[in-house]
Amino acid sequence: RDYTQEELNAQYNQATLVPDITPYLEYWATSGKEVCESLTCTLDVSYGSEKVEILDIFPAVDKKSPIHVHIHGGAWRQLSKEHARYPAPHFVSAGATFIPLNFGLVPEYSISEIVDQIRVSIKWVWQNAASFNGDPEKIFISGASSGAHLAANLLSEDWQKKFGLPENIIK
């Protein structure tokens, strides 16, 4: 099909699919703040050299616990890890560490640069797992919307060849 740029942009704008996305955004933001007040967490941990390359850690109680990394959505152009904190209580109560990631947004960063940031974050999580009771052999990922696209990129990596990390770094 021959789409205009505006039509293509609309295809990626989730806000057009619901009458009012505001309650969802407010819930994610409010719940994220409440989670930080109710759980042990370390916020804004740097995993890279860029200011936006930060993550939050909601650690499991037991050592060598599984790690769940979540990549937020937002059409690569909006939202942040603060909008992805709300699931933390479910993972922590099940015995897993929960880590929502932050990354640069389009248009300041290209999608290739964003994918590189996410790669660096996984390497950082693997290298630092013991510091937050995590097991580097039990890293799992999820993503919402554009975050799912970023997660899929991680699953297609040749971790051993490119980074010297275990090929099955992500379970």
LUMKE-165305 format. One record per residue: residue in three letters; residue number from 0; x, y, z of N, C-alpha, C in turn. Coordinates in Angstrom, 1 decimal. Layout:
+------+-----+--------+--------+--------+--------+--------+--------+--------+--------+--------+
! type ! seq !   n.xx !   n.yy !   n.zz !  ca.xx !  ca.yy !  ca.zz !   c.xx !   c.yy !   c.zz !
+------+-----+--------+--------+--------+--------+--------+--------+--------+--------+--------+
!  ALA ! NUM !      X !      Y !      Z !      X !      Y !      Z !      X !      Y !      Z !
...
+------+-----+--------+--------+--------+--------+--------+--------+--------+--------+--------+
This chain:
+------+-----+--------+--------+--------+--------+--------+--------+--------+--------+--------+
! type ! seq !   n.xx !   n.yy !   n.zz !  ca.xx !  ca.yy !  ca.zz !   c.xx !   c.yy !   c.zz !
+------+-----+--------+--------+--------+--------+--------+--------+--------+--------+--------+
!  ARG !   0 !    0.8 !   -1.2 !    0.0 !    0.0 !    0.0 !    0.0 !    0.9 !    1.2 !    0.0 !
!  ASP !   1 !    0.3 !    2.3 !   -0.4 !    1.0 !    3.6 !   -0.5 !    0.5 !    4.5 !    0.6 !
!  TYR !   2 !    1.1 !    4.4 !    1.8 !    0.7 !    5.2 !    3.0 !    1.5 !    6.5 !    3.0 !
!  THR !   3 !    0.8 !    7.5 !    3.5 !    1.5 !    8.8 !    3.8 !    2.2 !    8.6 !    5.1 !
!  GLN !   4 !    3.1 !    9.5 !    5.4 !    3.9 !    9.4 !    6.7 !    2.9 !    9.5 !    7.9 !
!  GLU !   5 !    1.9 !   10.3 !    7.8 !    0.9 !   10.5 !    8.9 !    0.1 !    9.2 !    9.1 !
!  GLU !   6 !   -0.2 !    8.5 !    8.0 !   -0.9 !    7.2 !    8.1 !    0.0 !    6.2 !    8.8 !
!  LEU !   7 !    1.2 !    6.1 !    8.4 !    2.2 !    5.2 !    9.0 !    2.4 !    5.5 !   10.5 !
!  ASN !   8 !    2.5 !    6.8 !   10.8 !    2.6 !    7.2 !   12.2 !    1.4 !    6.7 !   13.0 !
!  ALA !   9 !    0.2 !    6.9 !   12.5 !   -1.0 !    6.5 !   13.1 !   -1.0 !    5.0 !   13.4 !
!  GLN !  10 !   -0.4 !    4.2 !   12.6 !   -0.4 !    2.7 !   12.8 !    0.4 !    2.4 !   14.0 !
!  TYR !  11 !    1.3 !    3.2 !   14.4 !    2.1 !    2.9 !   15.6 !    1.7 !    3.7 !   16.8 !
!  ASN !  12 !    0.6 !    4.5 !   16.7 !    0.2 !    5.3 !   17.8 !   -1.0 !    4.5 !   18.6 !
!  GLN !  13 !   -0.6 !    3.8 !   19.7 !   -1.6 !    3.1 !   20.4 !   -2.7 !    3.9 !   21.0 !
!  ALA !  14 !   -2.4 !    5.2 !   21.2 !   -3.4 !    6.1 !   21.8 !   -4.6 !    6.2 !   20.9 !
!  THR !  15 !   -4.5 !    5.9 !   19.6 !   -5.6 !    6.1 !   18.7 !   -6.6 !    4.9 !   18.8 !
!  LEU !  16 !   -6.1 !    3.8 !   19.5 !   -6.9 !    2.6 !   19.6 !   -7.9 !    2.6 !   20.8 !
!  VAL !  17 !   -7.8 !    3.5 !   21.7 !   -8.7 !    3.6 !   22.8 !   -9.3 !    5.1 !   22.9 !
!  PRO !  18 !  -10.5 !    5.2 !   23.4 !  -11.1 !    6.6 !   23.4 !  -10.2 !    7.6 !   24.2 !
!  ASP !  19 !   -9.6 !    7.1 !   25.3 !   -8.8 !    8.0 !   26.1 !   -7.8 !    7.2 !   26.9 !
!  ILE !  20 !   -6.5 !    7.4 !   26.5 !   -5.4 !    6.6 !   27.0 !   -4.9 !    7.2 !   28.4 !
!  THR !  21 !   -5.4 !    8.4 !   28.7 !   -5.0 !    9.1 !   29.9 !   -5.1 !    8.2 !   31.2 !
!  PRO !  22 !   -6.2 !    7.5 !   31.4 !   -6.3 !    6.7 !   32.7 !   -5.2 !    5.6 !   32.8 !
!  TYR !  23 !   -4.8 !    5.1 !   31.6 !   -3.8 !    4.1 !   31.6 !   -2.5 !    4.7 !   32.0 !
!  LEU !  24 !   -2.1 !    5.8 !   31.4 !   -0.9 !    6.4 !   31.7 !   -0.8 !    6.9 !   33.2 !
!  GLU !  25 !   -1.9 !    7.4 !   33.7 !   -2.0 !    7.8 !   35.1 !   -1.8 !    6.6 !   36.0 !
!  TYR !  26 !   -2.5 !    5.5 !   35.7 !   -2.4 !    4.3 !   36.5 !   -0.9 !    3.8 !   36.5 !
!  TRP !  27 !   -0.3 !    3.7 !   35.4 !    1.1 !    3.2 !   35.3 !    2.0 !    4.1 !   36.2 !
!  ALA !  28 !    1.8 !    5.4 !   36.1 !    2.7 !    6.4 !   36.8 !    2.4 !    6.3 !   38.3 !
!  THR !  29 !    1.1 !    6.3 !   38.7 !    0.8 !    6.3 !   40.1 !    1.2 !    4.9 !   40.7 !
!  SER !  30 !    0.9 !    3.9 !   40.1 !    1.2 !    2.5 !   40.6 !    2.7 !    2.4 !   40.7 !
!  GLY !  31 !    3.4 !    2.9 !   39.8 !    4.9 !    2.9 !   39.8 !    5.5 !    3.6 !   41.1 !
!  LYS !  32 !    4.9 !    4.7 !   41.4 !    5.3 !    5.4 !   42.6 !    5.0 !    4.6 !   43.9 !
!  GLU !  33 !    3.8 !    4.0 !   43.9 !    3.4 !    3.3 !   45.1 !    4.2 !    2.0 !   45.2 !
!  VAL !  34 !    4.6 !    1.4 !   44.1 !    5.5 !    0.2 !   44.2 !    6.8 !    0.6 !   44.9 !
!  CYS !  35 !    7.4 !    1.7 !   44.5 !    8.6 !    2.2 !   45.1 !    8.5 !    2.4 !   46.6 !
!  GLU !  36 !    7.3 !    2.8 !   47.1 !    7.1 !    3.0 !   48.5 !    6.8 !    1.7 !   49.3 !
!  SER !  37 !    6.4 !    0.7 !   48.6 !    6.0 !   -0.6 !   49.3 !    7.1 !   -1.7 !   49.2 !
!  LEU !  38 !    8.0 !   -1.5 !   48.2 !    9.0 !   -2.6 !   48.1 !   10.4 !   -2.0 !   48.2 !
!  THR !  39 !   11.4 !   -2.9 !   48.5 !   12.8 !   -2.5 !   48.5 !   13.1 !   -2.3 !   47.0 !
!  CYS !  40 !   13.8 !   -1.2 !   46.8 !   14.2 !   -0.9 !   45.4 !   15.4 !    0.0 !   45.3 !
!  THR !  41 !   16.1 !   -0.2 !   44.3 !   17.2 !    0.8 !   44.0 !   16.9 !    1.4 !   42.6 !
!  LEU !  42 !   16.8 !    2.7 !   42.6 !   16.3 !    3.4 !   41.4 !   17.5 !    4.0 !   40.7 !
!  ASP !  43 !   17.3 !    4.2 !   39.4 !   18.2 !    4.9 !   38.5 !   19.6 !    4.4 !   38.5 !
!  VAL !  44 !   19.8 !    3.1 !   38.4 !   21.1 !    2.5 !   38.4 !   21.6 !    2.6 !   36.9 !
!  SER !  45 !   22.8 !    3.1 !   36.8 !   23.4 !    3.3 !   35.5 !   23.9 !    2.0 !   34.9 !
!  TYR !  46 !   23.5 !    1.7 !   33.7 !   24.0 !    0.5 !   33.1 !   24.9 !    0.8 !   31.9 !
!  GLY !  47 !   25.0 !    2.1 !   31.5 !   25.8 !    2.6 !   30.4 !   26.3 !    4.0 !   30.6 !
!  SER !  48 !   26.8 !    4.5 !   29.5 !   27.5 !    5.8 !   29.6 !   26.5 !    7.0 !   29.4 !
!  GLU !  49 !   25.4 !    6.7 !   28.8 !   24.4 !    7.8 !   28.5 !   23.5 !    8.0 !   29.7 !
!  LYS !  50 !   23.1 !    9.3 !   29.9 !   22.2 !    9.6 !   31.0 !   20.9 !    8.8 !   31.0 !
!  VAL !  51 !   20.4 !    8.4 !   29.9 !   19.1 !    7.7 !   29.8 !   19.3 !    6.2 !   30.0 !
!  GLU !  52 !   20.5 !    5.7 !   30.1 !   20.8 !    4.3 !   30.3 !   20.8 !    4.0 !   31.8 !
!  ILE !  53 !   19.6 !    3.8 !   32.3 !   19.4 !    3.5 !   33.7 !   18.3 !    2.5 !   33.8 !
!  LEU !  54 !   18.3 !    1.8 !   35.0 !   17.3 !    0.8 !   35.3 !   17.0 !    0.9 !   36.8 !
!  ASP !  55 !   15.9 !    0.3 !   37.1 !   15.5 !    0.1 !   38.5 !   15.6 !   -1.4 !   38.9 !
!  ILE !  56 !   15.9 !   -1.6 !   40.2 !   16.1 !   -3.0 !   40.6 !   15.1 !   -3.2 !   41.8 !
!  PHE !  57 !   14.2 !   -4.1 !   41.7 !   13.4 !   -4.6 !   42.8 !   13.8 !   -6.0 !   43.1 !
!  PRO !  58 !   14.7 !   -6.1 !   44.1 !   15.4 !   -7.4 !   44.3 !   14.6 !   -8.4 !   45.0 !
!  ALA !  59 !   14.8 !   -9.7 !   44.6 !   14.2 !  -10.8 !   45.4 !   14.9 !  -10.9 !   46.7 !
!  VAL !  60 !   14.3 !  -11.6 !   47.6 !   14.8 !  -11.8 !   49.0 !   16.0 !  -12.8 !   48.9 !
!  ASP !  61 !   15.7 !  -13.9 !   48.3 !   16.7 !  -15.0 !   48.2 !   17.8 !  -14.8 !   47.2 !
!  LYS !  62 !   19.0 !  -15.2 !   47.6 !   20.1 !  -15.2 !   46.6 !   19.9 !  -16.2 !   45.5 !
!  LYS !  63 !   20.5 !  -15.9 !   44.4 !   20.5 !  -16.7 !   43.2 !   19.0 !  -16.8 !   42.7 !
!  SER !  64 !   18.3 !  -15.7 !   42.8 !   16.9 !  -15.7 !   42.3 !   16.8 !  -15.4 !   40.8 !
!  PRO !  65 !   15.7 !  -15.9 !   40.1 !   15.6 !  -15.5 !   38.7 !   15.4 !  -14.0 !   38.6 !
!  ILE !  66 !   15.8 !  -13.5 !   37.4 !   15.7 !  -12.0 !   37.1 !   14.8 !  -11.8 !   36.0 !
!  HIS !  67 !   13.8 !  -11.0 !   36.2 !   12.9 !  -10.6 !   35.1 !   13.2 !   -9.2 !   34.6 !
!  VAL !  68 !   13.6 !   -9.0 !   33.4 !   13.9 !   -7.7 !   32.8 !   12.7 !   -7.3 !   32.0 !
!  HIS !  69 !   12.1 !   -6.1 !   32.2 !   11.0 !   -5.7 !   31.4 !   11.3 !   -4.4 !   30.7 !
!  ILE !  70 !   11.0 !   -4.4 !   29.4 !   11.3 !   -3.3 !   28.5 !    9.9 !   -2.6 !   28.2 !
!  HIS !  71 !    9.8 !   -1.3 !   28.6 !    8.6 !   -0.6 !   28.4 !    8.3 !   -0.3 !   26.9 !
!  GLY !  72 !    7.0 !    0.0 !   26.7 !    6.6 !    0.4 !   25.3 !    6.5 !    1.9 !   25.2 !
!  GLY !  73 !    5.8 !    2.3 !   24.2 !    5.7 !    3.8 !   24.0 !    6.1 !    4.2 !   22.6 !
!  ALA !  74 !    6.0 !    3.3 !   21.6 !    6.3 !    3.5 !   20.2 !    7.7 !    4.1 !   20.0 !
!  TRP !  75 !    8.7 !    3.6 !   20.9 !   10.1 !    4.0 !   20.8 !   10.3 !    5.5 !   21.1 !
!  ARG !  76 !    9.2 !    6.3 !   21.3 !    9.2 !    7.7 !   21.3 !    8.8 !    8.3 !   22.7 !
!  GLN !  77 !    8.2 !    7.5 !   23.5 !    7.6 !    8.1 !   24.8 !    7.7 !    7.0 !   25.9 !
!  LEU !  78 !    7.3 !    7.4 !   27.0 !    7.2 !    6.7 !   28.3 !    8.6 !    6.3 !   28.8 !
!  SER !  79 !    8.7 !    5.6 !   29.9 !   10.0 !    5.3 !   30.5 !    9.8 !    4.2 !   31.5 !
!  LYS !  80 !   10.9 !    3.8 !   32.1 !   10.9 !    2.7 !   33.1 !    9.9 !    3.0 !   34.2 !
!  GLU !  81 !    9.7 !    4.3 !   34.5 !    8.7 !    4.6 !   35.6 !    7.3 !    4.1 !   35.3 !
!  HIS !  82 !    7.0 !    4.0 !   34.0 !    5.7 !    3.5 !   33.6 !    5.6 !    2.0 !   33.6 !
!  ALA !  83 !    6.7 !    1.3 !   33.9 !    6.8 !   -0.1 !   33.8 !    7.1 !   -0.8 !   35.2 !
!  ARG !  84 !    7.0 !    0.0 !   36.2 !    7.3 !   -0.5 !   37.6 !    6.2 !   -1.3 !   38.2 !
!  TYR !  85 !    5.0 !   -1.0 !   37.8 !    3.8 !   -1.6 !   38.5 !    3.7 !   -3.1 !   38.6 !
!  PRO !  86 !    4.3 !   -3.9 !   37.7 !    4.3 !   -5.4 !   37.9 !    5.2 !   -5.9 !   39.0 !
!  ALA !  87 !    6.1 !   -5.1 !   39.4 !    7.2 !   -5.5 !   40.4 !    6.7 !   -6.4 !   41.5 !
!  PRO !  88 !    5.6 !   -6.0 !   42.2 !    5.2 !   -6.8 !   43.4 !    4.9 !   -8.2 !   43.0 !
!  HIS !  89 !    4.3 !   -8.5 !   41.8 !    4.0 !   -9.8 !   41.4 !    5.2 !  -10.7 !   41.2 !
!  PHE !  90 !    6.3 !  -10.1 !   40.7 !    7.5 !  -10.9 !   40.5 !    8.3 !  -11.1 !   41.8 !
!  VAL !  91 !    8.4 !  -10.0 !   42.6 !    9.1 !  -10.1 !   43.8 !    8.4 !  -11.1 !   44.8 !
!  SER !  92 !    7.1 !  -11.1 !   44.8 !    6.4 !  -12.0 !   45.7 !    6.5 !  -13.4 !   45.2 !
!  ALA !  93 !    6.8 !  -13.6 !   43.9 !    7.0 !  -15.0 !   43.4 !    8.5 !  -15.4 !   43.5 !
!  GLY !  94 !    9.3 !  -14.5 !   44.1 !   10.7 !  -14.9 !   44.3 !   11.7 !  -14.5 !   43.2 !
!  ALA !  95 !   11.3 !  -13.5 !   42.3 !   12.1 !  -13.1 !   41.3 !   12.5 !  -11.6 !   41.5 !
!  THR !  96 !   13.7 !  -11.2 !   41.0 !   14.0 !   -9.8 !   40.9 !   13.4 !   -9.2 !   39.7 !
!  PHE !  97 !   12.9 !   -8.0 !   39.8 !   12.2 !   -7.3 !   38.7 !   13.0 !   -6.1 !   38.3 !
!  ILE !  98 !   13.3 !   -5.9 !   37.0 !   14.1 !   -4.8 !   36.5 !   13.4 !   -4.2 !   35.3 !
!  PRO !  99 !   12.8 !   -3.0 !   35.5 !   12.4 !   -2.2 !   34.3 !   13.5 !   -1.4 !   33.8 !
!  LEU ! 100 !   13.6 !   -1.4 !   32.5 !   14.8 !   -0.7 !   31.8 !   14.3 !    0.7 !   31.3 !
!  ASN ! 101 !   15.2 !    1.6 !   31.2 !   15.1 !    2.8 !   30.5 !   16.0 !    2.9 !   29.3 !
!  PHE ! 102 !   15.7 !    3.6 !   28.3 !   16.6 !    3.8 !   27.1 !   16.2 !    5.1 !   26.4 !
!  GLY ! 103 !   17.1 !    5.5 !   25.5 !   16.9 !    6.7 !   24.8 !   15.6 !    6.6 !   23.9 !
!  LEU ! 104 !   15.1 !    7.7 !   23.5 !   13.8 !    7.7 !   22.7 !   14.1 !    8.3 !   21.3 !
!  VAL ! 105 !   13.3 !    7.9 !   20.4 !   13.3 !    8.4 !   19.0 !   12.6 !    9.8 !   19.1 !
!  PRO ! 106 !   13.1 !   10.8 !   18.5 !   14.1 !   10.9 !   17.4 !   15.5 !   11.2 !   17.9 !
!  GLU ! 107 !   15.7 !   11.4 !   19.2 !   17.0 !   11.7 !   19.6 !   18.0 !   10.5 !   19.4 !
!  TYR ! 108 !   17.5 !    9.3 !   19.5 !   18.2 !    8.1 !   19.3 !   17.6 !    7.3 !   18.2 !
!  SER ! 109 !   18.4 !    6.7 !   17.4 !   17.8 !    5.8 !   16.3 !   17.4 !    4.5 !   17.0 !
!  ILE ! 110 !   16.6 !    3.7 !   16.3 !   16.2 !    2.4 !   16.8 !   17.4 !    1.5 !   16.9 !
!  SER ! 111 !   18.3 !    1.6 !   16.0 !   19.6 !    0.8 !   16.2 !   20.3 !    1.2 !   17.4 !
!  GLU ! 112 !   20.4 !    2.5 !   17.7 !   21.1 !    2.9 !   19.0 !   20.3 !    2.4 !   20.2 !
!  ILE ! 113 !   19.0 !    2.4 !   20.1 !   18.2 !    1.9 !   21.3 !   18.4 !    0.4 !   21.5 !
!  VAL ! 114 !   18.4 !   -0.3 !   20.4 !   18.7 !   -1.8 !   20.5 !   20.1 !   -2.0 !   21.1 !
!  ASP ! 115 !   21.1 !   -1.2 !   20.7 !   22.4 !   -1.3 !   21.3 !   22.3 !   -1.0 !   22.8 !
!  GLN ! 116 !   21.5 !   -0.1 !   23.2 !   21.4 !    0.2 !   24.7 !   20.8 !   -0.9 !   25.4 !
!  ILE ! 117 !   19.8 !   -1.6 !   24.8 !   19.2 !   -2.7 !   25.5 !   20.2 !   -3.9 !   25.6 !
!  ARG ! 118 !   21.0 !   -4.1 !   24.6 !   22.0 !   -5.1 !   24.6 !   23.0 !   -4.9 !   25.8 !
!  VAL ! 119 !   23.4 !   -3.6 !   25.9 !   24.3 !   -3.2 !   27.0 !   23.7 !   -3.5 !   28.4 !
!  SER ! 120 !   22.4 !   -3.2 !   28.5 !   21.7 !   -3.4 !   29.8 !   21.7 !   -4.9 !   30.2 !
!  ILE ! 121 !   21.4 !   -5.8 !   29.2 !   21.4 !   -7.2 !   29.5 !   22.8 !   -7.7 !   29.9 !
!  LYS ! 122 !   23.8 !   -7.2 !   29.3 !   25.2 !   -7.5 !   29.7 !   25.5 !   -7.0 !   31.1 !
!  TRP ! 123 !   25.0 !   -5.8 !   31.4 !   25.2 !   -5.3 !   32.8 !   24.5 !   -6.1 !   33.8 !
!  VAL ! 124 !   23.2 !   -6.5 !   33.5 !   22.5 !   -7.3 !   34.4 !   23.2 !   -8.7 !   34.7 !
!  TRP ! 125 !   23.7 !   -9.3 !   33.6 !   24.4 !  -10.5 !   33.7 !   25.6 !  -10.4 !   34.6 !
!  GLN ! 126 !   26.4 !   -9.3 !   34.4 !   27.6 !   -9.1 !   35.1 !   27.4 !   -8.7 !   36.5 !
!  ASN ! 127 !   26.3 !   -8.1 !   36.9 !   26.0 !   -7.6 !   38.2 !   25.0 !   -8.3 !   39.0 !
!  ALA ! 128 !   24.5 !   -9.4 !   38.5 !   23.4 !  -10.2 !   39.1 !   23.6 !  -10.5 !   40.6 !
!  ALA ! 129 !   24.8 !  -10.9 !   41.0 !   25.0 !  -11.3 !   42.4 !   24.8 !  -10.1 !   43.3 !
!  SER ! 130 !   25.0 !   -8.9 !   42.8 !   24.9 !   -7.7 !   43.7 !   23.5 !   -7.4 !   44.1 !
!  PHE ! 131 !   22.5 !   -8.0 !   43.4 !   21.1 !   -7.8 !   43.8 !   20.3 !   -9.1 !   44.0 !
!  ASN ! 132 !   21.1 !  -10.1 !   44.4 !   20.5 !  -11.5 !   44.7 !   20.0 !  -12.2 !   43.4 !
!  GLY ! 133 !   20.5 !  -11.8 !   42.3 !   20.0 !  -12.5 !   41.0 !   21.0 !  -13.6 !   40.6 !
!  ASP ! 134 !   20.4 !  -14.4 !   39.8 !   21.2 !  -15.5 !   39.2 !   21.4 !  -15.2 !   37.7 !
!  PRO ! 135 !   22.6 !  -15.0 !   37.3 !   22.9 !  -14.6 !   35.9 !   22.5 !  -15.7 !   34.9 !
!  GLU ! 136 !   22.3 !  -16.9 !   35.4 !   21.9 !  -18.1 !   34.6 !   20.4 !  -18.1 !   34.5 !
!  LYS ! 137 !   19.6 !  -17.2 !   35.1 !   18.2 !  -17.2 !   35.0 !   17.7 !  -15.8 !   34.7 !
!  ILE ! 138 !   18.0 !  -15.3 !   33.5 !   17.5 !  -14.0 !   33.1 !   16.4 !  -14.2 !   32.1 !
!  PHE ! 139 !   15.3 !  -13.6 !   32.3 !   14.1 !  -13.6 !   31.5 !   13.7 !  -12.2 !   31.1 !
!  ILE ! 140 !   13.1 !  -12.1 !   29.9 !   12.7 !  -10.7 !   29.5 !   11.2 !  -10.7 !   29.0 !
!  SER ! 141 !   10.7 !   -9.5 !   29.1 !    9.4 !   -9.3 !   28.5 !    9.4 !   -7.8 !   28.0 !
!  GLY ! 142 !    8.5 !   -7.5 !   27.2 !    8.3 !   -6.1 !   26.7 !    6.9 !   -5.9 !   26.2 !
!  ALA ! 143 !    6.5 !   -4.6 !   26.3 !    5.2 !   -4.3 !   25.9 !    5.3 !   -3.4 !   24.6 !
!  SER ! 144 !    4.5 !   -3.7 !   23.6 !    4.5 !   -2.9 !   22.4 !    5.9 !   -2.8 !   21.8 !
!  SER ! 145 !    6.4 !   -1.6 !   21.7 !    7.8 !   -1.4 !   21.1 !    8.8 !   -2.1 !   22.0 !
!  GLY ! 146 !    8.5 !   -2.2 !   23.3 !    9.4 !   -3.0 !   24.2 !    9.5 !   -4.5 !   23.8 !
!  ALA ! 147 !    8.4 !   -5.0 !   23.2 !    8.4 !   -6.4 !   22.8 !    9.3 !   -6.5 !   21.5 !
!  HIS ! 148 !    9.3 !   -5.5 !   20.7 !   10.2 !   -5.5 !   19.5 !   11.6 !   -5.5 !   20.0 !
!  LEU ! 149 !   11.9 !   -4.7 !   21.0 !   13.3 !   -4.7 !   21.5 !   13.7 !   -6.0 !   22.1 !
!  ALA ! 150 !   12.8 !   -6.6 !   22.9 !   13.0 !   -7.9 !   23.5 !   13.3 !   -9.0 !   22.4 !
!  ALA ! 151 !   12.5 !   -8.9 !   21.3 !   12.8 !   -9.9 !   20.2 !   14.1 !   -9.7 !   19.6 !
!  ASN ! 152 !   14.6 !   -8.5 !   19.5 !   16.0 !   -8.2 !   19.0 !   17.0 !   -8.9 !   19.9 !
!  LEU ! 153 !   16.8 !   -8.9 !   21.2 !   17.7 !   -9.6 !   22.1 !   17.7 !  -11.1 !   21.9 !
!  LEU ! 154 !   16.6 !  -11.6 !   21.6 !   16.5 !  -13.1 !   21.4 !   17.2 !  -13.5 !   20.1 !
!  SER ! 155 !   17.4 !  -12.6 !   19.2 !   18.0 !  -13.0 !   17.9 !   19.5 !  -12.8 !   17.9 !
!  GLU ! 156 !   20.1 !  -12.4 !   19.1 !   21.5 !  -12.1 !   19.1 !   22.4 !  -13.3 !   19.2 !
!  ASP ! 157 !   23.6 !  -13.2 !   18.7 !   24.7 !  -14.2 !   18.8 !   25.5 !  -13.7 !   20.0 !
!  TRP ! 158 !   25.0 !  -13.9 !   21.2 !   25.7 !  -13.3 !   22.4 !   27.1 !  -13.8 !   22.6 !
!  GLN ! 159 !   27.4 !  -15.1 !   22.3 !   28.7 !  -15.6 !   22.4 !   29.7 !  -14.9 !   21.5 !
!  LYS ! 160 !   29.3 !  -14.9 !   20.2 !   30.2 !  -14.3 !   19.2 !   30.4 !  -12.8 !   19.4 !
!  LYS ! 161 !   29.3 !  -12.1 !   19.6 !   29.4 !  -10.6 !   19.7 !   29.9 !  -10.1 !   21.0 !
!  PHE ! 162 !   29.6 !  -10.8 !   22.1 !   29.8 !  -10.2 !   23.4 !   30.6 !  -11.1 !   24.4 !
!  GLY ! 163 !   30.9 !  -12.3 !   23.9 !   31.6 !  -13.2 !   24.8 !   30.8 !  -13.7 !   26.0 !
!  LEU ! 164 !   29.5 !  -13.6 !   25.8 !   28.6 !  -14.1 !   26.9 !   27.9 !  -15.4 !   26.5 !
!  PRO ! 165 !   27.3 !  -16.1 !   27.5 !   26.6 !  -17.3 !   27.2 !   25.6 !  -17.1 !   26.1 !
!  GLU ! 166 !   25.6 !  -18.1 !   25.1 !   24.6 !  -18.0 !   24.0 !   23.2 !  -18.0 !   24.5 !
!  ASN ! 167 !   22.9 !  -18.7 !   25.6 !   21.6 !  -18.7 !   26.1 !   21.4 !  -17.8 !   27.3 !
!  ILE ! 168 !   22.0 !  -16.6 !   27.3 !   22.0 !  -15.6 !   28.4 !   20.5 !  -15.3 !   28.8 !
!  ILE ! 169 !   19.7 !  -15.2 !   27.8 !   18.2 !  -15.0 !   28.1 !   17.5 !  -16.3 !   27.9 !
!  LYS ! 170 !   16.7 !  -16.6 !   29.0 !   16.0 !  -17.9 !   29.0 !   14.6 !  -17.8 !   28.4 !
+------+-----+--------+--------+--------+--------+--------+--------+--------+--------+--------+
